[in-house]
Amino acid sequence: MADEKKHYMTLEGKQKLENELEFLKTERRKEVVERIKVARSFGDLSENSEYDAAKDEQAFVEARIVQLEKMIRDSVIIEDNKDQSDNVSIGKTVKFQELPDGDEETYVIVGSAEADPFEGKISNDSPMAKSLLGKKPGDKVSVQTPGGEISVVILEVK
């Protein structure tokens, strides 16, 4: 069997996934099954759009349950203060400036399960994070982004 992909996350992030999984298994599944029962009562299933929609939703819910179970099973918890160095690593906050005179940006590098750029969290699998990992304040880094190559200087790691 091939190596399983590890999903890096904080304890809080894992708890959110576990809560979503519990909701899907206990409440959402029952709601979808009830929708299927109601749609079946409408008669001919071959032309029953409510039934088709409910079955599609059931497939989505079941796929998400499998995905969440795998992510939780393969999770690696990012421990606070595990790495005391100034090097960029998962779980640390990185402040950098785009060169030559761009704005300063600050992000926390997290696992893909918790990534949310609008909340200042970028995935360790993103081009930016991959380029920054292992670097330290003062390092100039070239980052290959979908919009082209950019250069940044790391200002702070905490």
Buried (B, 14 or more C-beta within 10 A) or exposed (E): EEEEEEBBBBEEBBEEBBEBBEEBBEEBBEEBEEBBEEBEEEEEEEEBEBBEEBBEBBEEBEEBBEEBBEBBEEBEBBEEEEBEEBBBBBBBBBBBBBEEEEEEBEBBBBBBBBBEEEEEBBBBEBBBBBBBBEBEBEBEBEBEEEEEEBBBBBBBBE
